[in-house]
Amino acid sequence: MKSVVNKYSCPFALFVFGVILASCTGNAYQNAVPKDCVALAALEMESLSALGGGDQRQMADIFHVDNMDHCGLDFSSPFYLFESRDGDFGFCAKVDDVDDVKNWLDKDLAKSGKCKKREERKGFTFAEWDGNWLIGCSDEAFLMMGPVLPAAMAQLQQKMVKYLSQDAEKGMKESRLTEVIDTMAAPVRLVARLSALPPVVTMPFAFGIPKTAGENDAYLKAEITKKDNRLVVEGATFSFKEKLNEEIQKTQKQLLPIGDKYLRTVPDSTLATAFAHVEGPSFLELIHTNKGLETVLTGANLAIDMDNIIRSMDGDIFIAYFPSKGKEKRFAMAAQLKNTDFLKDVDYWKTSCPKGTHIDNKGQNSFLFTGGEYELFFGVSDDNSMFFAATSEALAHSLLNNSSSSLSKETTELIKGRKLALCLNNKVLNGSSDETASLVLSMLNAFFGDTSQILFFLQ
């Protein structure tokens, strides 16, 4: 028996070691993503391709090259997007053929006029892209980071040499963000510290976070997939601190399932629309846990007691933003009411308006607040069942009746019953002259294919 063990155990051990080594080597490119990153997203390109995305032609347009056919990247392995602790953004992909990558940098990218080679460092290839991004490449990893000013390129290059050189202990495999991502299955998976993301992204999810929480205690996890031509983002707010996480989940339970009251009313020409179903007093508490909405509410309360209006709400609510030109802002909102007690205070609001502003009657239970270039038309419907407010009287009245161009049946079915929903209209963004919006849409189309809407849901 002893001879049998000696005969077979050594080759078997070598086989196991070889499998482990091959597995580690195959994912070595992940080590270039820092362990302490504050935001991390994984993109499964083959899964996205099955959904109509992962289009290499559109990705080529982003890089301003003819094609991505021989770029040397491995599209069968996940791509990673991340934000470092210092606030730099990064893109990391597995290298399939390092010679192809170098050739792609030297020829295709250089020919586009967007790319300029830099000196190698520690055996790694480097190139500047579009003046404020830096590409670094090892035998395993393709790393792109930025944006930075030209004067900071050398410092970024030094940091990227460190990332490209580090082992698994300092890479993303040891990050707690990776542990969360590994529990999800969508084609795109995201985990990020809320404070690391733009407020416009976090506002739909930043409810229920107590003010006693530290700036870095709250996180967002999200699974992103595509349903027909709609991009669906299922997000949840959480904390790695157990007691804080329990408090967030308990507070968010105050958001109730969305009904269809306004899903039939809101036109599909809106740029962005938020939907919820609320009970006034508890919703007011929730708003005060959301820094973005609390700031908006504080401004509104200078002339109109929005706190008192919100306390009177009970049912569905929506807030819609419409395409605007220049500094003009166009929005409208409506909410179901349980009472209209706040109307008793309107006369007081008129006498206490800040200097240079005033409130005028515009019909039964309808009013117009004017303050310089800013106007707000607000009031209560004839049957006292709904509060409405808008930046113009015409816009407010247009929402009091069912819209002939309302959201599609498919979209309303996806929204109905959710705790909180935000609908972003890509068709409106496509007509925008904003360069950032155009770049974002180009990237979305490259990864997901053509999309008409982005739907954000709070789980």
VEXDREN-2710 file (C-alpha; in Angstrom, 1 decimal):
% VEXDREN-2710
k/r/px/py/pz
1/MET/0.0/0.0/0.0
2/LYS/2.9/2.3/0.8
3/SER/4.4/1.9/-2.7
4/VAL/1.0/2.8/-4.3
5/VAL/0.8/6.0/-2.3
6/ASN/4.4/7.0/-3.3
7/LYS/3.7/6.1/-6.9
8/TYR/0.6/8.2/-7.4
9/SER/0.5/10.9/-4.7
10/CYS/3.4/13.0/-6.2
11/PRO/1.9/13.3/-9.7
12/PHE/-1.5/14.0/-8.3
13/ALA/-0.1/16.8/-6.1
14/LEU/1.7/18.2/-9.1
15/PHE/-1.6/18.1/-11.1
16/VAL/-3.5/19.9/-8.3
17/PHE/-0.8/22.5/-8.0
18/GLY/-0.8/23.0/-11.8
19/VAL/-4.6/23.5/-11.8
20/ILE/-4.3/26.1/-9.0
21/LEU/-1.4/27.8/-10.7
22/ALA/-3.2/28.0/-14.0
23/SER/-6.3/29.3/-12.3
24/CYS/-4.3/32.0/-10.5
25/THR/-2.4/32.9/-13.7
26/GLY/-5.6/33.3/-15.7
27/ASN/-7.0/35.9/-13.3
28/ALA/-3.7/37.6/-12.5
29/TYR/-4.8/40.7/-14.5
30/GLN/-7.3/41.3/-11.6
31/ASN/-4.3/42.2/-9.3
32/ALA/-3.9/45.5/-11.2
33/VAL/-7.2/46.7/-9.6
34/PRO/-6.3/48.0/-6.2
35/LYS/-7.7/46.3/-3.1
36/ASP/-8.7/49.6/-1.5
37/CYS/-10.7/50.9/-4.5
38/VAL/-13.9/52.7/-3.4
39/ALA/-16.0/51.7/-6.4
40/LEU/-15.8/48.5/-8.5
41/ALA/-17.9/47.2/-11.5
42/ALA/-17.5/43.9/-13.3
43/LEU/-18.7/43.7/-17.0
44/GLU/-19.2/40.2/-18.5
45/MET/-18.7/41.0/-22.2
46/GLU/-20.0/37.7/-23.5
47/SER/-23.2/38.0/-21.5
48/LEU/-23.7/41.6/-22.8
49/SER/-23.1/40.4/-26.3
50/ALA/-26.0/37.9/-25.9
51/LEU/-28.2/40.9/-24.9
52/GLY/-27.2/42.8/-28.0
53/GLY/-24.4/44.7/-26.4
54/GLY/-20.6/44.3/-26.2
55/ASP/-20.3/45.8/-29.7
56/GLN/-16.6/46.1/-30.6
57/ARG/-17.5/48.4/-33.5
58/GLN/-19.0/50.9/-31.1
59/MET/-16.1/50.5/-28.7
60/ALA/-13.8/51.3/-31.6
61/ASP/-15.7/54.6/-32.0
62/ILE/-15.0/55.5/-28.4
63/PHE/-11.3/54.9/-28.9
64/HIS/-11.4/56.6/-32.3
65/VAL/-9.9/53.6/-34.2
66/ASP/-11.1/51.6/-37.2
67/ASN/-11.7/48.4/-35.3
68/MET/-11.0/46.4/-32.1
69/ASP/-10.4/43.1/-33.9
70/HIS/-6.7/42.9/-33.1
71/CYS/-6.5/45.0/-29.9
72/GLY/-5.1/42.1/-28.0
73/LEU/-7.7/42.1/-25.2
74/ASP/-9.6/39.1/-24.0
75/PHE/-13.3/39.7/-24.4
76/SER/-14.2/36.3/-22.8
77/SER/-12.9/37.5/-19.4
78/PRO/-14.7/40.3/-17.3
79/PHE/-13.7/43.9/-17.8
80/TYR/-13.5/46.0/-14.6
81/LEU/-14.2/49.6/-14.0
82/PHE/-13.0/51.1/-10.7
83/GLU/-12.4/54.3/-8.7
84/SER/-9.2/54.4/-6.6
85/ARG/-9.1/55.8/-3.1
86/ASP/-7.5/58.9/-4.6
87/GLY/-10.4/59.5/-7.0
88/ASP/-8.8/58.3/-10.2
89/PHE/-11.0/56.2/-12.5
90/GLY/-9.8/53.1/-14.1
91/PHE/-10.5/50.4/-16.7
92/CYS/-8.9/47.0/-16.5
93/ALA/-9.0/44.1/-19.0
94/LYS/-7.2/40.8/-19.4
95/VAL/-4.5/40.7/-22.1
96/ASP/-4.9/37.9/-24.6
97/ASP/-1.8/38.8/-26.7
98/VAL/0.6/41.4/-25.4
99/ASP/2.2/41.8/-28.8
100/ASP/-1.2/42.6/-30.4
101/VAL/-1.8/45.2/-27.7
102/LYS/1.5/46.9/-28.3
103/ASN/0.9/46.9/-32.1
104/TRP/-2.6/48.3/-31.5
105/LEU/-1.1/51.1/-29.4
106/ASP/1.7/51.8/-31.9
107/LYS/-0.5/51.8/-35.0
108/ASP/-4.3/52.0/-34.6
109/LEU/-4.4/54.3/-31.6
110/ALA/-1.5/56.4/-32.7
111/LYS/-3.1/56.8/-36.2
112/SER/-6.2/58.2/-34.5
113/GLY/-4.2/61.2/-33.3
114/LYS/-5.5/60.5/-29.8
115/CYS/-2.6/58.4/-28.5
116/LYS/1.1/59.2/-27.8
117/LYS/3.6/56.6/-26.6
118/ARG/5.5/57.1/-23.3
119/GLU/8.7/55.5/-22.2
120/GLU/8.4/52.0/-20.7
121/ARG/8.7/51.7/-16.9
122/LYS/9.7/48.5/-15.1
123/GLY/9.1/46.6/-18.4
124/PHE/5.5/47.9/-18.8
125/THR/4.3/49.7/-21.9
126/PHE/2.7/53.1/-21.5
127/ALA/0.8/55.5/-23.7
128/GLU/-1.2/58.7/-23.2
129/TRP/-4.7/58.8/-24.7
130/ASP/-6.7/61.9/-25.5
131/GLY/-4.3/64.1/-23.4
132/ASN/-5.6/63.2/-19.9
133/TRP/-5.8/59.4/-19.8
134/LEU/-2.9/57.0/-19.3
135/ILE/-2.7/53.4/-20.7
136/GLY/-0.4/50.9/-19.1
137/CYS/0.1/47.3/-20.2
138/SER/1.8/44.2/-18.7
139/ASP/1.8/40.6/-20.1
140/GLU/-1.5/40.0/-18.1
141/ALA/-3.3/43.3/-17.7
142/PHE/-4.4/46.3/-19.8
143/LEU/-4.9/49.3/-17.4
144/MET/-6.3/52.7/-18.3
145/MET/-6.6/55.5/-15.7
146/GLY/-7.5/59.2/-15.5
147/PRO/-8.5/61.8/-16.2
148/VAL/-5.5/63.9/-15.0
149/LEU/-3.8/67.1/-16.1
150/PRO/-0.7/66.6/-18.3
151/ALA/1.5/67.8/-15.4
152/ALA/0.2/64.9/-13.3
153/MET/0.9/62.2/-15.9
154/ALA/4.3/61.1/-14.4
155/GLN/2.7/60.7/-10.9
156/LEU/-0.1/58.6/-12.4
157/GLN/2.3/56.5/-14.3
158/GLN/4.2/55.8/-11.1
159/LYS/1.0/54.7/-9.4
160/MET/0.1/52.5/-12.4
161/VAL/3.5/50.8/-12.3
162/LYS/2.7/49.9/-8.6
163/TYR/-0.7/48.5/-9.6
164/LEU/0.7/46.5/-12.5
165/SER/3.4/45.0/-10.3
166/GLN/1.3/44.1/-7.2
167/ASP/0.4/40.6/-6.2
168/ALA/-3.0/39.1/-5.2
169/GLU/-2.7/40.3/-1.6
170/LYS/-2.9/43.9/-2.8
171/GLY/-5.3/43.4/-5.7
172/MET/-9.1/43.3/-5.9
173/LYS/-9.4/39.6/-4.9
174/GLU/-8.8/40.7/-1.3
175/SER/-11.3/43.6/-1.5
176/ARG/-14.6/43.3/0.4
177/LEU/-16.2/44.9/-2.7
178/THR/-15.2/41.8/-4.7
179/GLU/-16.9/39.6/-2.1
180/VAL/-20.2/41.5/-2.7
181/ILE/-19.8/41.4/-6.5
182/ASP/-19.3/37.6/-6.3
183/THR/-22.7/37.2/-4.8
184/MET/-24.4/38.8/-7.9
185/ALA/-25.1/37.2/-11.3
186/ALA/-26.1/40.1/-13.7
187/PRO/-24.0/40.9/-16.8
188/VAL/-22.9/44.1/-15.0
189/ARG/-22.3/44.2/-11.2
190/LEU/-21.4/47.3/-9.2
191/VAL/-20.5/48.0/-5.6
192/ALA/-19.5/51.5/-4.5
193/ARG/-19.2/53.7/-1.6
194/LEU/-22.1/56.2/-1.9
195/SER/-19.8/59.1/-1.2
196/ALA/-17.6/58.1/-4.2
197/LEU/-20.4/58.4/-6.7
198/PRO/-22.0/61.6/-8.2
199/PRO/-25.1/62.8/-6.3
200/VAL/-27.2/62.5/-9.4
201/VAL/-26.5/58.7/-9.4
202/THR/-26.9/58.1/-5.7
203/MET/-30.0/60.3/-5.0
204/PRO/-32.5/57.5/-5.8
205/PHE/-30.7/55.1/-3.4
206/ALA/-29.6/57.5/-0.6
207/PHE/-32.6/57.0/1.6
208/GLY/-32.6/55.7/5.2
209/ILE/-29.0/56.5/6.0
210/PRO/-28.9/58.1/9.5
211/LYS/-27.1/61.3/9.9
212/THR/-24.9/59.7/12.6
213/ALA/-23.4/57.4/9.9
214/GLY/-19.9/58.2/8.8
215/GLU/-19.3/59.6/5.3
216/ASN/-17.8/56.3/4.2
217/ASP/-20.2/53.9/5.9
218/ALA/-22.9/53.6/3.3
219/TYR/-22.6/51.6/0.0
220/LEU/-24.6/50.9/-3.1
221/LYS/-24.7/47.5/-4.8
222/ALA/-26.4/47.2/-8.1
223/GLU/-27.1/44.5/-10.8
224/ILE/-27.5/45.9/-14.3
225/THR/-29.1/44.0/-17.2
226/LYS/-31.2/44.7/-20.2
227/LYS/-34.9/43.9/-20.8
228/ASP/-35.9/44.5/-24.4
229/ASN/-34.5/47.9/-25.1
230/ARG/-34.5/49.1/-21.5
231/LEU/-31.5/49.1/-19.2
232/VAL/-32.6/48.0/-15.8
233/VAL/-30.5/48.9/-12.7
234/GLU/-31.6/47.0/-9.5
235/GLY/-29.8/48.8/-6.6
236/ALA/-29.7/48.4/-2.9
237/THR/-28.2/50.6/-0.1
238/PHE/-26.3/48.8/2.6
239/SER/-23.4/49.0/5.1
240/PHE/-20.7/46.6/6.1
241/LYS/-21.5/47.7/9.7
242/GLU/-24.2/45.3/10.8
243/LYS/-26.2/47.7/13.1
244/LEU/-26.1/50.5/10.6
245/ASN/-27.2/48.1/7.8
246/GLU/-30.2/47.0/9.9
247/GLU/-31.2/50.6/10.5
248/ILE/-31.0/51.4/6.8
249/GLN/-33.2/48.4/5.8
250/LYS/-35.7/49.2/8.5
251/THR/-36.1/52.8/7.5
252/GLN/-36.4/52.1/3.8
253/LYS/-39.4/49.8/4.5
254/GLN/-41.4/53.0/4.9
255/LEU/-41.5/53.2/1.1
256/LEU/-44.5/51.4/-0.1
257/PRO/-45.3/49.6/-3.5
258/ILE/-45.8/52.1/-6.4
259/GLY/-49.4/52.1/-7.8
260/ASP/-50.4/53.1/-11.3
261/LYS/-52.0/56.5/-10.5
262/TYR/-49.4/58.6/-12.4
263/LEU/-47.8/55.9/-14.6
264/ARG/-50.7/56.7/-17.0
265/THR/-50.2/60.5/-16.7
266/VAL/-46.5/61.2/-17.1
267/PRO/-45.6/61.7/-20.8
268/ASP/-42.7/59.9/-22.4
269/SER/-41.1/63.2/-23.3
270/THR/-39.7/63.7/-19.8
271/LEU/-35.9/63.6/-19.4
272/ALA/-36.2/61.9/-16.0
273/THR/-39.0/60.9/-13.7
274/ALA/-39.0/59.5/-10.2
275/PHE/-41.9/57.5/-8.8
276/ALA/-42.8/56.4/-5.2
277/HIS/-45.7/55.6/-2.9
278/VAL/-45.5/57.4/0.4
279/GLU/-47.2/58.1/3.7
280/GLY/-46.5/61.8/4.4
281/PRO/-44.9/62.0/7.8
282/SER/-42.6/59.0/7.3
283/PHE/-41.7/60.1/3.8
284/LEU/-40.6/63.5/5.3
285/GLU/-38.3/61.7/7.7
286/LEU/-36.9/59.7/4.7
287/ILE/-36.2/62.9/2.7
288/HIS/-34.2/64.3/5.6
289/THR/-31.9/61.2/5.4
290/ASN/-31.2/62.0/1.7
291/LYS/-28.8/64.9/1.5
292/GLY/-29.6/65.8/-2.1
293/LEU/-33.4/66.0/-1.5
294/GLU/-33.0/67.7/1.8
295/THR/-31.0/70.5/0.2
296/VAL/-33.8/71.0/-2.4
297/LEU/-36.4/70.9/0.3
298/THR/-34.6/73.5/2.4
299/GLY/-34.6/75.9/-0.5
300/ALA/-38.3/75.4/-1.2
301/ASN/-39.2/76.0/2.5
302/LEU/-37.9/79.5/2.3
303/ALA/-41.2/80.6/0.6
304/ILE/-43.5/77.6/0.8
305/ASP/-43.9/75.2/3.7
306/MET/-43.1/72.1/1.8
307/ASP/-42.7/70.1/5.0
308/ASN/-46.4/70.7/5.8
309/ILE/-47.4/69.8/2.3
310/ILE/-45.5/66.5/2.4
311/ARG/-47.1/65.6/5.7
312/SER/-50.5/65.8/3.9
313/MET/-49.5/63.3/1.2
314/ASP/-50.7/59.7/1.1
315/GLY/-50.3/57.6/-2.0
316/ASP/-48.4/57.8/-5.3
317/ILE/-46.1/60.7/-6.0
318/PHE/-43.9/61.6/-9.0
319/ILE/-41.4/64.2/-9.9
320/ALA/-40.6/64.8/-13.6
321/TYR/-37.8/66.8/-15.3
322/PHE/-38.2/68.0/-18.8
323/PRO/-35.6/69.0/-21.5
324/SER/-34.4/72.5/-20.9
325/LYS/-32.4/75.1/-22.8
326/GLY/-29.6/77.1/-21.1
327/LYS/-30.3/77.8/-17.4
328/GLU/-34.0/77.2/-17.7
329/LYS/-35.3/74.4/-15.5
330/ARG/-38.6/72.7/-16.3
331/PHE/-40.1/70.2/-13.8
332/ALA/-43.4/69.1/-12.5
333/MET/-44.6/67.0/-9.6
334/ALA/-47.9/65.6/-8.3
335/ALA/-48.9/63.6/-5.2
336/GLN/-52.0/62.1/-3.8
337/LEU/-53.3/63.8/-0.6
338/LYS/-55.1/62.6/2.5
339/ASN/-56.0/66.2/3.5
340/THR/-55.5/69.8/2.3
341/ASP/-54.9/71.4/5.7
342/PHE/-51.8/73.3/4.4
343/LEU/-54.1/75.5/2.3
344/LYS/-55.0/77.4/5.5
345/ASP/-51.4/78.6/5.7
346/VAL/-51.2/80.1/2.1
347/ASP/-52.2/83.6/3.3
348/TYR/-49.3/83.5/5.8
349/TRP/-46.9/82.4/3.1
350/LYS/-47.9/85.4/1.1
351/THR/-47.0/87.8/3.9
352/SER/-43.7/86.0/4.8
353/CYS/-42.2/85.7/1.3
354/PRO/-38.5/86.6/1.1
355/LYS/-37.8/90.1/-0.3
356/GLY/-38.3/90.3/-4.1
357/THR/-40.7/87.4/-4.2
358/HIS/-44.5/87.0/-4.0
359/ILE/-47.4/84.6/-4.2
360/ASP/-50.5/85.4/-6.2
361/ASN/-53.8/83.6/-6.6
362/LYS/-54.3/81.9/-10.0
363/GLY/-57.8/80.4/-9.5
364/GLN/-59.4/78.2/-6.9
365/ASN/-56.7/76.6/-4.7
366/SER/-54.1/77.5/-7.4
367/PHE/-51.2/79.9/-6.8
368/LEU/-48.1/81.3/-8.6
369/PHE/-44.9/81.9/-6.7
370/THR/-42.6/84.4/-8.5
371/GLY/-39.0/85.2/-7.5
372/GLY/-36.9/87.0/-10.1
373/GLU/-36.5/84.6/-13.0
374/TYR/-37.9/81.7/-11.1
375/GLU/-41.6/80.8/-11.0
376/LEU/-43.6/77.9/-9.4
377/PHE/-47.2/77.2/-10.2
378/PHE/-48.8/75.0/-7.4
379/GLY/-52.1/74.1/-5.9
380/VAL/-54.7/71.4/-5.3
381/SER/-56.9/69.7/-7.9
382/ASP/-60.6/70.5/-7.9
383/ASP/-61.5/67.3/-6.0
384/ASN/-58.8/68.0/-3.4
385/SER/-57.2/64.6/-4.1
386/MET/-53.9/65.8/-5.5
387/PHE/-51.2/68.4/-4.9
388/PHE/-49.4/69.6/-8.0
389/ALA/-46.5/71.9/-8.7
390/ALA/-44.6/72.9/-11.9
391/THR/-42.4/75.6/-13.4
392/SER/-45.3/76.8/-15.5
393/GLU/-49.1/76.7/-15.3
394/ALA/-49.4/75.0/-18.7
395/LEU/-47.1/72.3/-17.7
396/ALA/-49.0/71.7/-14.4
397/HIS/-52.4/71.5/-16.2
398/SER/-51.0/69.1/-18.8
399/LEU/-50.3/66.6/-16.0
400/LEU/-53.8/66.7/-14.6
401/ASN/-55.1/64.5/-17.3
402/ASN/-54.0/61.2/-18.8
403/SER/-51.3/61.8/-21.4
404/SER/-51.8/60.6/-25.0
405/SER/-48.0/59.8/-25.1
406/SER/-47.6/58.2/-21.7
407/LEU/-45.0/55.6/-20.7
408/SER/-45.3/52.3/-22.5
409/LYS/-47.1/49.3/-21.0
410/GLU/-43.9/47.4/-20.7
411/THR/-42.2/50.3/-18.7
412/THR/-45.2/50.8/-16.4
413/GLU/-45.3/47.0/-15.7
414/LEU/-41.7/47.1/-14.7
415/ILE/-42.2/50.1/-12.4
416/LYS/-45.5/49.1/-10.7
417/GLY/-45.1/47.6/-7.3
418/ARG/-41.5/48.8/-6.8
419/LYS/-40.5/50.8/-3.7
420/LEU/-38.8/53.6/-5.7
421/ALA/-38.2/54.0/-9.4
422/LEU/-36.4/56.5/-11.6
423/CYS/-36.9/56.5/-15.4
424/LEU/-34.2/58.2/-17.5
425/ASN/-35.2/58.8/-21.2
426/ASN/-32.3/58.1/-23.5
427/LYS/-34.2/59.4/-26.5
428/VAL/-34.1/62.8/-24.9
429/LEU/-30.5/62.6/-24.0
430/ASN/-29.7/61.7/-27.6
431/GLY/-30.8/65.1/-28.6
432/SER/-28.6/66.8/-26.0
433/SER/-25.6/68.8/-27.1
434/ASP/-23.8/68.1/-23.8
435/GLU/-20.5/66.3/-24.6
436/THR/-20.5/64.4/-21.3
437/ALA/-24.0/63.1/-22.0
438/SER/-23.0/62.1/-25.5
439/LEU/-19.9/60.2/-24.2
440/VAL/-22.0/58.4/-21.6
441/LEU/-24.5/57.3/-24.2
442/SER/-21.8/56.1/-26.5
443/MET/-20.4/53.9/-23.8
444/LEU/-23.8/52.6/-22.8
445/ASN/-24.5/51.7/-26.4
446/ALA/-21.2/50.1/-26.8
447/PHE/-21.7/47.9/-23.7
448/PHE/-25.4/47.3/-23.9
449/GLY/-26.5/48.0/-27.4
450/ASP/-29.2/50.6/-28.3
451/THR/-31.4/51.5/-25.3
452/SER/-34.4/53.8/-25.0
453/GLN/-34.6/54.1/-21.2
454/ILE/-32.6/53.5/-18.1
455/LEU/-34.7/52.3/-15.1
456/PHE/-33.3/52.6/-11.6
457/PHE/-35.1/50.6/-8.9
458/LEU/-34.4/50.6/-5.2
459/GLN/-34.6/47.0/-4.0
END
